[in-house]
Amino acid sequence: MNPISRRTALMSVGGVAALCAVGGTATALAGDGQLLRPPGGQDEARFIGACLKCDKCRSICPEGCLTTCVVEDGLVNYRTPRIDYRKGFCTFCDECIAVCPTKALGPFNPDAERIGLAVVDAQECIAFQKGGCRVCVEACTYGAITLDSIGNPVVDEALCNGCGRCEFACPSASWRAYSGSKRRGINVEYAAEGR
């Protein structure tokens, strides 16, 4: 049995490093794939293949909730539109869909499809911490958020379409500003499956 030569060992270490670099490069190119896209852009592969990065959807959005991806979102996603519910919420006005020149944003039915799913963060939610807050319940026009028996918000996944009204209205970012958290008491997150 031959002992491993220094050259073989170095080649093995180099191969492992190269595989790690390829994995890191793939992540840098594609990002994590969990971005909230405008209505009609939930089929990520189709959306990325058709989007021209023309910025028309963002510029026409009446609520101002669309922004463009940055390099940290992945090079493939760079300058494509994504939703930021800290800036506004989606009213499903269809203006972004109508202005899209390549139809990267297709028809969207908010009663049957979802952009994402609202998720309560008990560490950030004022109702969980101090009680008495019902801002997200009042903001939700779809009846997807209710309060449980002790006054904490609960999301009905079957009713939530990810419009973001709850996240936009949530006051926890102001109340807990000292913590440096970027999350709110309720956040709309990527949901791979439809309703």
C-alpha positions, 0 to 999 in steps of 0.5 A: 500500500502506497502512502499518500504523496504530498502532491496527491494530498495538495491536489485533494485539498485544492479539489475540495477548495475548488468545489467549495468555490463553485458552491459559493459562486453558484450562491453568488450568482443565483442568491437564495431564491427566496425573493418576494416577486411582484404579482405574476412573477412567482414562477422564478425560473420563468420570471428570470428568463423573461425579465429585461430589468427595464424597471418599468414595474417599479416605476409605475407601482402606485404603492411604492412597494417594488424595489430592485435587487442588489448584488447581495441578492445574487448576480442573476437577480441583480436589478430585477424587481422584488417587493419590500413591504417596509416601503408599501404594500401590494393592492393587486392593481395589476399596473406592474403586470400591464406595463411589463413588455415581456410578460415576465409578470403574468396574470395573478388572482389574489383570491387563489394565489399568493406572493408570500405568507405572513409569519408572526415573529413572537420575538418582535411582535408587540402583542407577544411582548406587551399585549394589546396590539392589533394593528396587523389584524385591522390592516388585513383586508382579507381576514387572514389575521385574527387574535387567539384567546390571549391576544396574540396574532395568528395567520390563517394560511388559507386566506393570506395572499402575501399582500403585505398590509400587515407588515407595512402597518406593523409598529414593532420596528419603531417600538424595538428600534433600539434592538437593531432588528430588521424584522417586524412583528409580522413579516411576509416571507417567501412561500414555495407552494401556492394556496 
